[in-house]
Amino acid sequence: MRMRDALAFATFGYPPGERARETLAGLVGARLCRLDALVADIN
């Protein structure tokens, strides 16, 4: 089991694999979009 899969499973309770990876990528992507919007507001 990869570390990222183990982390996703421990955090979200998803089985390790493709679904967990997609979920993790989606959450990180959404957070980055929010961060970009925040930085744009400040500037």
PDB file with one MODEL, atoms N, CA, C and O in Angstrom:
MODEL        1
ATOM      1  N   MET A   1       0.852  -1.200   0.000  1.00  0.00           N
ATOM      2  CA  MET A   1       0.000   0.000   0.000  1.00  0.00           C
ATOM      3  C   MET A   1       0.883   1.244   0.000  1.00  0.00           C
ATOM      4  O   MET A   1       1.813   1.358   0.798  1.00  0.00           O
ATOM      5  N   ARG A   2       0.590   2.149  -0.881  1.00  0.00           N
ATOM      6  CA  ARG A   2       1.366   3.381  -0.939  1.00  0.00           C
ATOM      7  C   ARG A   2       0.992   4.302   0.207  1.00  0.00           C
ATOM      8  O   ARG A   2      -0.093   4.203   0.780  1.00  0.00           O
ATOM      9  N   MET A   3       1.908   5.196   0.529  1.00  0.00           N
ATOM     10  CA  MET A   3       1.689   6.128   1.635  1.00  0.00           C
ATOM     11  C   MET A   3       0.461   6.992   1.374  1.00  0.00           C
ATOM     12  O   MET A   3      -0.348   7.213   2.275  1.00  0.00           O
ATOM     13  N   ARG A   4       0.321   7.480   0.149  1.00  0.00           N
ATOM     14  CA  ARG A   4      -0.802   8.357  -0.179  1.00  0.00           C
ATOM     15  C   ARG A   4      -2.125   7.618  -0.031  1.00  0.00           C
ATOM     16  O   ARG A   4      -3.105   8.170   0.469  1.00  0.00           O
ATOM     17  N   ASP A   5      -2.142   6.344  -0.477  1.00  0.00           N
ATOM     18  CA  ASP A   5      -3.353   5.536  -0.337  1.00  0.00           C
ATOM     19  C   ASP A   5      -3.682   5.304   1.129  1.00  0.00           C
ATOM     20  O   ASP A   5      -4.841   5.379   1.538  1.00  0.00           O
ATOM     21  N   ALA A   6      -2.647   5.020   1.913  1.00  0.00           N
ATOM     22  CA  ALA A   6      -2.848   4.787   3.341  1.00  0.00           C
ATOM     23  C   ALA A   6      -3.390   6.041   4.011  1.00  0.00           C
ATOM     24  O   ALA A   6      -4.266   5.966   4.872  1.00  0.00           O
ATOM     25  N   LEU A   7      -2.866   7.188   3.612  1.00  0.00           N
ATOM     26  CA  LEU A   7      -3.306   8.466   4.168  1.00  0.00           C
ATOM     27  C   LEU A   7      -4.763   8.734   3.811  1.00  0.00           C
ATOM     28  O   LEU A   7      -5.554   9.142   4.661  1.00  0.00           O
ATOM     29  N   ALA A   8      -5.112   8.503   2.549  1.00  0.00           N
ATOM     30  CA  ALA A   8      -6.492   8.710   2.110  1.00  0.00           C
ATOM     31  C   ALA A   8      -7.436   7.776   2.851  1.00  0.00           C
ATOM     32  O   ALA A   8      -8.528   8.176   3.255  1.00  0.00           O
ATOM     33  N   PHE A   9      -7.010   6.527   3.026  1.00  0.00           N
ATOM     34  CA  PHE A   9      -7.857   5.560   3.721  1.00  0.00           C
ATOM     35  C   PHE A   9      -8.041   5.964   5.178  1.00  0.00           C
ATOM     36  O   PHE A   9      -9.147   5.886   5.712  1.00  0.00           O
ATOM     37  N   ALA A  10      -6.954   6.399   5.824  1.00  0.00           N
ATOM     38  CA  ALA A  10      -7.023   6.788   7.231  1.00  0.00           C
ATOM     39  C   ALA A  10      -7.870   8.041   7.406  1.00  0.00           C
ATOM     40  O   ALA A  10      -8.590   8.178   8.395  1.00  0.00           O
ATOM     41  N   THR A  11      -7.780   8.966   6.431  1.00  0.00           N
ATOM     42  CA  THR A  11      -8.479  10.241   6.556  1.00  0.00           C
ATOM     43  C   THR A  11      -9.949  10.134   6.176  1.00  0.00           C
ATOM     44  O   THR A  11     -10.817  10.627   6.896  1.00  0.00           O
ATOM     45  N   PHE A  12     -10.232   9.486   5.036  1.00  0.00           N
ATOM     46  CA  PHE A  12     -11.592   9.490   4.505  1.00  0.00           C
ATOM     47  C   PHE A  12     -12.304   8.154   4.601  1.00  0.00           C
ATOM     48  O   PHE A  12     -13.509   8.075   4.362  1.00  0.00           O
ATOM     49  N   GLY A  13     -11.564   7.086   4.953  1.00  0.00           N
ATOM     50  CA  GLY A  13     -12.188   5.786   5.049  1.00  0.00           C
ATOM     51  C   GLY A  13     -12.451   5.129   3.712  1.00  0.00           C
ATOM     52  O   GLY A  13     -13.172   4.134   3.650  1.00  0.00           O
ATOM     53  N   TYR A  14     -11.884   5.662   2.634  1.00  0.00           N
ATOM     54  CA  TYR A  14     -12.030   5.034   1.327  1.00  0.00           C
ATOM     55  C   TYR A  14     -11.027   3.910   1.188  1.00  0.00           C
ATOM     56  O   TYR A  14      -9.938   3.980   1.758  1.00  0.00           O
ATOM     57  N   PRO A  15     -11.370   2.881   0.444  1.00  0.00           N
ATOM     58  CA  PRO A  15     -10.384   1.836   0.174  1.00  0.00           C
ATOM     59  C   PRO A  15      -9.254   2.410  -0.666  1.00  0.00           C
ATOM     60  O   PRO A  15      -9.495   3.273  -1.511  1.00  0.00           O
ATOM     61  N   PRO A  16      -8.030   1.951  -0.454  1.00  0.00           N
ATOM     62  CA  PRO A  16      -6.910   2.466  -1.230  1.00  0.00           C
ATOM     63  C   PRO A  16      -7.079   2.143  -2.705  1.00  0.00           C
ATOM     64  O   PRO A  16      -7.698   1.140  -3.059  1.00  0.00           O
ATOM     65  N   GLY A  17      -6.537   2.979  -3.552  1.00  0.00           N
ATOM     66  CA  GLY A  17      -6.625   2.747  -4.991  1.00  0.00           C
ATOM     67  C   GLY A  17      -7.060   3.984  -5.739  1.00  0.00           C
ATOM     68  O   GLY A  17      -6.910   5.109  -5.263  1.00  0.00           O
ATOM     69  N   GLU A  18      -7.601   3.756  -6.919  1.00  0.00           N
ATOM     70  CA  GLU A  18      -7.930   4.840  -7.847  1.00  0.00           C
ATOM     71  C   GLU A  18      -8.909   5.836  -7.234  1.00  0.00           C
ATOM     72  O   GLU A  18      -8.711   7.046  -7.349  1.00  0.00           O
ATOM     73  N   ARG A  19      -9.960   5.343  -6.585  1.00  0.00           N
ATOM     74  CA  ARG A  19     -10.990   6.233  -6.054  1.00  0.00           C
ATOM     75  C   ARG A  19     -10.424   7.151  -4.981  1.00  0.00           C
ATOM     76  O   ARG A  19     -10.720   8.346  -4.954  1.00  0.00           O
ATOM     77  N   ALA A  20      -9.619   6.592  -4.108  1.00  0.00           N
ATOM     78  CA  ALA A  20      -9.020   7.394  -3.043  1.00  0.00           C
ATOM     79  C   ALA A  20      -8.109   8.453  -3.644  1.00  0.00           C
ATOM     80  O   ALA A  20      -8.081   9.596  -3.187  1.00  0.00           O
ATOM     81  N   ARG A  21      -7.363   8.062  -4.675  1.00  0.00           N
ATOM     82  CA  ARG A  21      -6.438   8.998  -5.301  1.00  0.00           C
ATOM     83  C   ARG A  21      -7.199  10.137  -5.971  1.00  0.00           C
ATOM     84  O   ARG A  21      -6.795  11.296  -5.877  1.00  0.00           O
ATOM     85  N   GLU A  22      -8.302   9.809  -6.650  1.00  0.00           N
ATOM     86  CA  GLU A  22      -9.114  10.836  -7.302  1.00  0.00           C
ATOM     87  C   GLU A  22      -9.711  11.789  -6.274  1.00  0.00           C
ATOM     88  O   GLU A  22      -9.729  13.003  -6.479  1.00  0.00           O
ATOM     89  N   THR A  23     -10.195  11.238  -5.176  1.00  0.00           N
ATOM     90  CA  THR A  23     -10.798  12.059  -4.126  1.00  0.00           C
ATOM     91  C   THR A  23      -9.775  13.012  -3.541  1.00  0.00           C
ATOM     92  O   THR A  23     -10.047  14.198  -3.350  1.00  0.00           O
ATOM     93  N   LEU A  24      -8.598  12.483  -3.258  1.00  0.00           N
ATOM     94  CA  LEU A  24      -7.527  13.294  -2.690  1.00  0.00           C
ATOM     95  C   LEU A  24      -7.122  14.393  -3.664  1.00  0.00           C
ATOM     96  O   LEU A  24      -6.934  15.543  -3.267  1.00  0.00           O
ATOM     97  N   ALA A  25      -6.987  14.038  -4.941  1.00  0.00           N
ATOM     98  CA  ALA A  25      -6.613  15.015  -5.963  1.00  0.00           C
ATOM     99  C   ALA A  25      -7.690  16.090  -6.091  1.00  0.00           C
ATOM    100  O   ALA A  25      -7.376  17.268  -6.263  1.00  0.00           O
ATOM    101  N   GLY A  26      -8.961  15.688  -6.006  1.00  0.00           N
ATOM    102  CA  GLY A  26     -10.062  16.642  -6.095  1.00  0.00           C
ATOM    103  C   GLY A  26     -10.061  17.620  -4.932  1.00  0.00           C
ATOM    104  O   GLY A  26     -10.277  18.818  -5.118  1.00  0.00           O
ATOM    105  N   LEU A  27      -9.817  17.106  -3.735  1.00  0.00           N
ATOM    106  CA  LEU A  27      -9.790  17.972  -2.557  1.00  0.00           C
ATOM    107  C   LEU A  27      -8.635  18.963  -2.630  1.00  0.00           C
ATOM    108  O   LEU A  27      -8.799  20.148  -2.342  1.00  0.00           O
ATOM    109  N   VAL A  28      -7.468  18.463  -3.017  1.00  0.00           N
ATOM    110  CA  VAL A  28      -6.298  19.338  -3.133  1.00  0.00           C
ATOM    111  C   VAL A  28      -6.531  20.374  -4.222  1.00  0.00           C
ATOM    112  O   VAL A  28      -6.194  21.545  -4.048  1.00  0.00           O
ATOM    113  N   GLY A  29      -7.106  19.952  -5.348  1.00  0.00           N
ATOM    114  CA  GLY A  29      -7.389  20.868  -6.450  1.00  0.00           C
ATOM    115  C   GLY A  29      -8.361  21.963  -6.035  1.00  0.00           C
ATOM    116  O   GLY A  29      -8.160  23.132  -6.363  1.00  0.00           O
ATOM    117  N   ALA A  30      -9.416  21.588  -5.311  1.00  0.00           N
ATOM    118  CA  ALA A  30     -10.404  22.565  -4.855  1.00  0.00           C
ATOM    119  C   ALA A  30      -9.765  23.563  -3.895  1.00  0.00           C
ATOM    120  O   ALA A  30     -10.058  24.758  -3.940  1.00  0.00           O
ATOM    121  N   ARG A  31      -8.894  23.065  -3.032  1.00  0.00           N
ATOM    122  CA  ARG A  31      -8.230  23.936  -2.069  1.00  0.00           C
ATOM    123  C   ARG A  31      -7.306  24.920  -2.778  1.00  0.00           C
ATOM    124  O   ARG A  31      -7.222  26.087  -2.394  1.00  0.00           O
ATOM    125  N   LEU A  32      -6.608  24.444  -3.819  1.00  0.00           N
ATOM    126  CA  LEU A  32      -5.710  25.311  -4.579  1.00  0.00           C
ATOM    127  C   LEU A  32      -6.498  26.381  -5.325  1.00  0.00           C
ATOM    128  O   LEU A  32      -6.062  27.530  -5.402  1.00  0.00           O
ATOM    129  N   CYS A  33      -7.655  26.015  -5.875  1.00  0.00           N
ATOM    130  CA  CYS A  33      -8.494  26.993  -6.570  1.00  0.00           C
ATOM    131  C   CYS A  33      -8.946  28.078  -5.598  1.00  0.00           C
ATOM    132  O   CYS A  33      -8.940  29.262  -5.932  1.00  0.00           O
ATOM    133  N   ARG A  34      -9.337  27.667  -4.397  1.00  0.00           N
ATOM    134  CA  ARG A  34      -9.778  28.612  -3.385  1.00  0.00           C
ATOM    135  C   ARG A  34      -8.635  29.544  -2.997  1.00  0.00           C
ATOM    136  O   ARG A  34      -8.829  30.745  -2.812  1.00  0.00           O
ATOM    137  N   LEU A  35      -7.439  28.968  -2.878  1.00  0.00           N
ATOM    138  CA  LEU A  35      -6.262  29.748  -2.518  1.00  0.00           C
ATOM    139  C   LEU A  35      -5.951  30.765  -3.616  1.00  0.00           C
ATOM    140  O   LEU A  35      -5.622  31.914  -3.319  1.00  0.00           O
ATOM    141  N   ASP A  36      -6.054  30.350  -4.883  1.00  0.00           N
ATOM    142  CA  ASP A  36      -5.826  31.259  -6.006  1.00  0.00           C
ATOM    143  C   ASP A  36      -6.810  32.422  -5.965  1.00  0.00           C
ATOM    144  O   ASP A  36      -6.424  33.571  -6.182  1.00  0.00           O
ATOM    145  N   ALA A  37      -8.073  32.131  -5.690  1.00  0.00           N
ATOM    146  CA  ALA A  37      -9.093  33.175  -5.628  1.00  0.00           C
ATOM    147  C   ALA A  37      -8.794  34.148  -4.490  1.00  0.00           C
ATOM    148  O   ALA A  37      -8.972  35.357  -4.634  1.00  0.00           O
ATOM    149  N   LEU A  38      -8.344  33.617  -3.371  1.00  0.00           N
ATOM    150  CA  LEU A  38      -8.020  34.447  -2.214  1.00  0.00           C
ATOM    151  C   LEU A  38      -6.860  35.382  -2.532  1.00  0.00           C
ATOM    152  O   LEU A  38      -6.907  36.571  -2.216  1.00  0.00           O
ATOM    153  N   VAL A  39      -5.821  34.839  -3.159  1.00  0.00           N
ATOM    154  CA  VAL A  39      -4.655  35.647  -3.537  1.00  0.00           C
ATOM    155  C   VAL A  39      -5.064  36.721  -4.539  1.00  0.00           C
ATOM    156  O   VAL A  39      -4.591  37.855  -4.458  1.00  0.00           O
ATOM    157  N   ALA A  40      -5.936  36.376  -5.482  1.00  0.00           N
ATOM    158  CA  ALA A  40      -6.410  37.346  -6.465  1.00  0.00           C
ATOM    159  C   ALA A  40      -7.187  38.471  -5.779  1.00  0.00           C
ATOM    160  O   ALA A  40      -7.074  39.631  -6.173  1.00  0.00           O
ATOM    161  N   ASP A  41      -7.970  38.134  -4.761  1.00  0.00           N
ATOM    162  CA  ASP A  41      -8.720  39.145  -4.011  1.00  0.00           C
ATOM    163  C   ASP A  41      -7.778  40.097  -3.287  1.00  0.00           C
ATOM    164  O   ASP A  41      -7.996  41.309  -3.274  1.00  0.00           O
ATOM    165  N   ILE A  42      -6.731  39.542  -2.685  1.00  0.00           N
ATOM    166  CA  ILE A  42      -5.776  40.365  -1.943  1.00  0.00           C
ATOM    167  C   ILE A  42      -5.050  41.318  -2.886  1.00  0.00           C
ATOM    168  O   ILE A  42      -4.848  42.490  -2.570  1.00  0.00           O
ATOM    169  N   ASN A  43      -4.661  40.799  -4.050  1.00  0.00           N
ATOM    170  CA  ASN A  43      -3.970  41.637  -5.030  1.00  0.00           C
ATOM    171  C   ASN A  43      -4.990  42.517  -5.715  1.00  0.00           C
ATOM    172  O   ASN A  43      -4.635  43.312  -6.585  1.00  0.00           O
TER     173      ASN A  43
ENDMDL
END
